[in-house]
Amino acid sequence: MMLDSMKNRRSIRQYTEQDIPETLLNELFEVASRASNTGNMQLYSVVVNRDRANREKQAPFHFNQKMVTGAPVLLTFCADANRFVKWAEQRKACAGFDNLQTFLAATIDALLFAQAFCDAAEAKGLGICYLGTTAYHADKIIEALSLPRLVVPVVSVTAGYPAEPLPAQTERLPLAAIIHREAYRDYTAAAIDALYKAKEECVVNKQYVAENQKETLAQVFTDIRYTKKNNEYFSERFLDVLKKQGFLTIPN
């Protein structure tokens, strides 16, 4: 049954006014804490925002997506080496965690924890939506949530009970596009045409192309949604965040 529900899952952007009981939220976190992580160090934390004023304060950092204020709960999952380093210091150990390697490990931990939470939440009838905007304004989120050194927000999730009607599922590429057996096999032009054919012929995607006055769906992604200029701008900002938060110490 769980596999069937996962096949039918979709991101939920509209929620009812029903709150999530604290007991249920804690149960979901308990389940999620069993997710795999690096060396059983659990280099992650999550900040829970229920207060509407706090969610409204953060809404601009997520480009005012309506889920931020419309959901009863906003969760910010963080790569967190701060807790472990402090424990090490109090136990006469020296943790060399002020580096990119640790940030990558902590990011993986945080994402595994987040996905485990989302799977558990959906199994309990909740809806979730990942916010891909967290890294764009990580500096402002750090300030809003009072995140200390060696803690960086990596992804946010809204959660709540889905409002009816449920949205349609978005399309996905065929498995042949993402599965490589034994070694990576690069894509020929013909393979690209075949693998993206259904995506490009999707009615909704054709509408995106027309609305944005573009020739192809790819141009909607590269010219409108994820431009080179914005990618480079937010990359510079995030690198600055990693430096300020202590994860990009340059070795002597």
MILUM-572244 format. One line per field, with one value per residue (C-alpha): residue number from 0; residue in three letters; x, y, z. Coordinates in nm, 3 decimals. Example, Ala and Ser with C-alpha at 12.3 -4.5 7.8 and 13.67 -1.06 7.14 Angstrom:
<sites>
num <- (0, 1)
residu <- (ALA, SER)
X <- (1.230, 1.367)
Y <- (-0.450, -0.106)
Z <- (0.780, 0.714)
</sites>
This chain:
<sites>
num <- (0, 1, 2, 3, 4, 5, 6, 7, 8, 9, 10, 11, 12, 13, 14, 15, 16, 17, 18, 19, 20, 21, 22, 23, 24, 25, 26, 27, 28, 29, 30, 31, 32, 33, 34, 35, 36, 37, 38, 39, 40, 41, 42, 43, 44, 45, 46, 47, 48, 49, 50, 51, 52, 53, 54, 55, 56, 57, 58, 59, 60, 61, 62, 63, 64, 65, 66, 67, 68, 69, 70, 71, 72, 73, 74, 75, 76, 77, 78, 79, 80, 81, 82, 83, 84, 85, 86, 87, 88, 89, 90, 91, 92, 93, 94, 95, 96, 97, 98, 99, 100, 101, 102, 103, 104, 105, 106, 107, 108, 109, 110, 111, 112, 113, 114, 115, 116, 117, 118, 119, 120, 121, 122, 123, 124, 125, 126, 127, 128, 129, 130, 131, 132, 133, 134, 135, 136, 137, 138, 139, 140, 141, 142, 143, 144, 145, 146, 147, 148, 149, 150, 151, 152, 153, 154, 155, 156, 157, 158, 159, 160, 161, 162, 163, 164, 165, 166, 167, 168, 169, 170, 171, 172, 173, 174, 175, 176, 177, 178, 179, 180, 181, 182, 183, 184, 185, 186, 187, 188, 189, 190, 191, 192, 193, 194, 195, 196, 197, 198, 199, 200, 201, 202, 203, 204, 205, 206, 207, 208, 209, 210, 211, 212, 213, 214, 215, 216, 217, 218, 219, 220, 221, 222, 223, 224, 225, 226, 227, 228, 229, 230, 231, 232, 233, 234, 235, 236, 237, 238, 239, 240, 241, 242, 243, 244, 245, 246, 247, 248, 249, 250, 251)
residu <- (MET, MET, LEU, ASP, SER, MET, LYS, ASN, ARG, ARG, SER, ILE, ARG, GLN, TYR, THR, GLU, GLN, ASP, ILE, PRO, GLU, THR, LEU, LEU, ASN, GLU, LEU, PHE, GLU, VAL, ALA, SER, ARG, ALA, SER, ASN, THR, GLY, ASN, MET, GLN, LEU, TYR, SER, VAL, VAL, VAL, ASN, ARG, ASP, ARG, ALA, ASN, ARG, GLU, LYS, GLN, ALA, PRO, PHE, HIS, PHE, ASN, GLN, LYS, MET, VAL, THR, GLY, ALA, PRO, VAL, LEU, LEU, THR, PHE, CYS, ALA, ASP, ALA, ASN, ARG, PHE, VAL, LYS, TRP, ALA, GLU, GLN, ARG, LYS, ALA, CYS, ALA, GLY, PHE, ASP, ASN, LEU, GLN, THR, PHE, LEU, ALA, ALA, THR, ILE, ASP, ALA, LEU, LEU, PHE, ALA, GLN, ALA, PHE, CYS, ASP, ALA, ALA, GLU, ALA, LYS, GLY, LEU, GLY, ILE, CYS, TYR, LEU, GLY, THR, THR, ALA, TYR, HIS, ALA, ASP, LYS, ILE, ILE, GLU, ALA, LEU, SER, LEU, PRO, ARG, LEU, VAL, VAL, PRO, VAL, VAL, SER, VAL, THR, ALA, GLY, TYR, PRO, ALA, GLU, PRO, LEU, PRO, ALA, GLN, THR, GLU, ARG, LEU, PRO, LEU, ALA, ALA, ILE, ILE, HIS, ARG, GLU, ALA, TYR, ARG, ASP, TYR, THR, ALA, ALA, ALA, ILE, ASP, ALA, LEU, TYR, LYS, ALA, LYS, GLU, GLU, CYS, VAL, VAL, ASN, LYS, GLN, TYR, VAL, ALA, GLU, ASN, GLN, LYS, GLU, THR, LEU, ALA, GLN, VAL, PHE, THR, ASP, ILE, ARG, TYR, THR, LYS, LYS, ASN, ASN, GLU, TYR, PHE, SER, GLU, ARG, PHE, LEU, ASP, VAL, LEU, LYS, LYS, GLN, GLY, PHE, LEU, THR, ILE, PRO, ASN)
X <- (0.000, 0.282, 0.438, 0.102, 0.062, 0.414, 0.342, 0.040, 0.206, 0.203, 0.321, 0.047, 0.031, -0.313, -0.403, -0.707, -0.709, -0.670, -0.357, -0.108, -0.114, 0.218, 0.206, 0.181, 0.458, 0.688, 0.602, 0.699, 1.029, 1.097, 1.042, 1.253, 1.541, 1.584, 1.698, 2.051, 2.314, 2.689, 2.868, 2.558, 2.653, 2.314, 2.457, 2.119, 1.855, 1.507, 1.343, 0.964, 0.762, 0.396, 0.349, 0.191, 0.387, 0.714, 0.599, 0.492, 0.835, 1.000, 0.759, 0.964, 1.270, 1.069, 0.947, 0.611, 0.496, 0.149, 0.231, 0.458, 0.170, -0.108, 0.033, 0.005, 0.370, 0.689, 0.996, 1.351, 1.596, 1.956, 2.302, 2.423, 2.774, 2.741, 2.591, 2.847, 3.141, 3.022, 2.979, 3.330, 3.477, 3.304, 3.445, 3.809, 3.789, 3.870, 3.632, 3.777, 3.437, 3.490, 3.520, 3.330, 3.348, 3.153, 2.901, 2.837, 2.794, 2.563, 2.361, 2.312, 2.208, 1.959, 1.804, 1.771, 1.603, 1.373, 1.268, 1.208, 0.986, 0.794, 0.740, 0.611, 0.391, 0.228, 0.169, -0.029, -0.246, -0.057, 0.050, 0.395, 0.570, 0.943, 1.060, 1.358, 1.415, 1.591, 1.945, 1.864, 1.814, 2.000, 2.162, 1.827, 1.686, 1.993, 1.921, 1.548, 1.601, 1.909, 2.122, 2.473, 2.808, 2.824, 2.448, 2.314, 1.955, 1.943, 1.575, 1.232, 0.908, 0.549, 0.316, -0.053, -0.376, -0.444, -0.731, -0.961, -0.945, -0.598, -0.372, -0.284, 0.047, 0.328, 0.497, 0.822, 1.090, 1.087, 1.317, 1.538, 1.638, 1.780, 1.891, 2.241, 2.347, 2.702, 2.841, 2.713, 2.608, 2.594, 2.292, 2.277, 2.069, 1.815, 1.796, 1.735, 1.452, 1.292, 1.334, 1.192, 0.917, 0.635, 0.744, 0.747, 0.410, 0.240, -0.048, 0.054, 0.412, 0.299, 0.098, 0.410, 0.593, 0.311, 0.258, 0.626, 0.650, 0.931, 1.015, 1.092, 1.024, 1.397, 1.401, 1.136, 1.376, 1.692, 1.559, 1.277, 1.294, 1.664, 1.872, 2.251, 2.255, 2.043, 2.231, 2.563, 2.422, 2.275, 2.585, 2.800, 2.560, 2.555, 2.933, 2.947, 2.703, 2.926, 3.225, 3.042, 2.897, 3.240, 3.218, 3.470, 3.777, 4.076, 4.354, 4.701)
Y <- (0.000, 0.240, 0.191, 0.264, 0.585, 0.696, 0.638, 0.864, 1.138, 1.501, 1.829, 1.998, 2.377, 2.436, 2.324, 2.318, 2.521, 2.203, 2.215, 1.932, 1.799, 1.835, 1.465, 1.370, 1.609, 1.464, 1.111, 1.199, 1.349, 1.038, 0.820, 1.050, 1.038, 0.670, 0.776, 0.689, 0.951, 1.004, 0.807, 0.825, 1.184, 1.323, 1.645, 1.811, 2.016, 2.137, 2.463, 2.440, 2.754, 2.741, 3.108, 3.288, 3.607, 3.417, 3.247, 3.580, 3.721, 3.440, 3.447, 3.703, 3.477, 3.212, 3.457, 3.485, 3.140, 3.103, 2.770, 2.945, 3.126, 2.892, 2.579, 2.538, 2.438, 2.557, 2.339, 2.452, 2.164, 2.262, 2.118, 2.138, 2.065, 2.309, 2.061, 1.788, 2.029, 2.162, 1.808, 1.721, 2.028, 1.941, 1.587, 1.684, 1.612, 1.839, 1.811, 1.936, 2.016, 2.369, 2.256, 2.172, 1.796, 1.830, 2.062, 1.805, 1.529, 1.746, 1.844, 1.479, 1.403, 1.691, 1.589, 1.224, 1.336, 1.571, 1.306, 1.051, 1.306, 1.372, 1.001, 0.952, 1.262, 1.148, 0.803, 0.976, 1.166, 1.495, 1.682, 1.837, 2.069, 2.119, 2.479, 2.502, 2.863, 2.813, 2.835, 3.153, 3.359, 3.144, 3.452, 3.609, 3.282, 3.242, 3.583, 3.522, 3.186, 3.290, 3.011, 3.001, 2.920, 2.580, 2.576, 2.642, 2.602, 2.370, 2.301, 2.401, 2.204, 2.311, 2.055, 2.031, 1.856, 1.878, 2.091, 1.949, 1.904, 1.752, 1.885, 1.669, 1.488, 1.652, 1.455, 1.267, 1.154, 0.781, 0.558, 0.513, 0.878, 0.833, 0.471, 0.370, 0.006, -0.064, 0.262, 0.598, 0.597, 0.943, 1.058, 1.082, 1.353, 1.088, 0.965, 1.320, 1.363, 1.036, 1.085, 1.438, 1.379, 1.316, 1.607, 1.846, 1.725, 1.761, 2.009, 2.208, 2.241, 2.349, 2.618, 2.735, 2.771, 2.973, 3.195, 3.282, 3.335, 3.085, 2.838, 2.541, 2.417, 2.416, 2.793, 2.837, 2.676, 2.854, 3.196, 3.242, 3.012, 2.938, 3.195, 3.193, 3.539, 3.431, 3.104, 3.287, 3.555, 3.309, 3.089, 3.380, 3.456, 3.097, 3.066, 3.378, 3.215, 2.906, 3.127, 3.329, 3.017, 2.855, 2.579, 2.721, 2.772, 2.783, 2.551, 2.700)
Z <- (0.000, 0.083, -0.263, -0.425, -0.223, -0.314, -0.683, -0.652, -0.445, -0.544, -0.392, -0.190, -0.207, -0.056, 0.295, 0.521, 0.843, 1.050, 1.263, 1.299, 1.658, 1.838, 1.929, 1.561, 1.461, 1.726, 1.615, 1.260, 1.376, 1.582, 1.276, 1.059, 1.308, 1.214, 0.866, 0.761, 0.838, 0.831, 1.103, 1.325, 1.405, 1.290, 1.151, 1.106, 1.284, 1.196, 1.295, 1.331, 1.263, 1.362, 1.452, 1.157, 1.218, 1.190, 0.871, 0.725, 0.810, 0.612, 0.318, 0.117, 0.149, -0.038, -0.303, -0.120, -0.222, -0.073, 0.098, 0.348, 0.515, 0.401, 0.567, 0.945, 0.972, 0.801, 0.857, 0.785, 0.767, 0.838, 0.792, 1.151, 1.275, 1.566, 1.811, 1.746, 1.766, 2.101, 2.232, 2.114, 2.285, 2.611, 2.590, 2.531, 2.156, 1.864, 1.567, 1.240, 1.094, 0.960, 0.598, 0.280, 0.340, 0.663, 0.502, 0.229, 0.486, 0.696, 0.389, 0.295, 0.654, 0.657, 0.325, 0.430, 0.752, 0.560, 0.311, 0.586, 0.760, 0.438, 0.372, 0.726, 0.704, 0.383, 0.528, 0.805, 0.558, 0.555, 0.245, 0.197, -0.043, -0.073, -0.113, -0.343, -0.243, 0.090, -0.044, -0.240, 0.074, 0.324, 0.477, 0.562, 0.692, 0.913, 1.063, 1.102, 1.275, 1.477, 1.331, 1.482, 1.322, 1.148, 1.086, 0.735, 0.608, 0.308, 0.241, 0.372, 0.373, 0.428, 0.586, 0.658, 0.568, 0.192, 0.071, -0.194, -0.482, -0.496, -0.771, -1.070, -1.063, -1.255, -1.529, -1.480, -1.725, -1.809, -1.607, -1.913, -1.871, -1.522, -1.484, -1.596, -1.569, -1.450, -1.594, -1.716, -2.079, -2.232, -2.429, -2.806, -2.973, -3.067, -2.707, -2.580, -2.831, -2.724, -2.349, -2.345, -2.602, -2.352, -2.132, -2.425, -2.551, -2.212, -2.246, -1.939, -2.062, -2.406, -2.232, -2.044, -2.375, -2.529, -2.225, -2.209, -2.586, -2.622, -2.897, -2.671, -2.318, -2.249, -2.307, -2.038, -1.792, -1.905, -2.002, -1.749, -1.449, -1.388, -1.570, -1.581, -1.423, -1.126, -1.083, -1.063, -0.830, -0.582, -0.605, -0.492, -0.207, -0.088, -0.099, 0.116, 0.359, 0.384, 0.462, 0.726, 0.887, 0.910, 0.651, 0.404, 0.616, 0.382, 0.513, 0.557)
</sites>
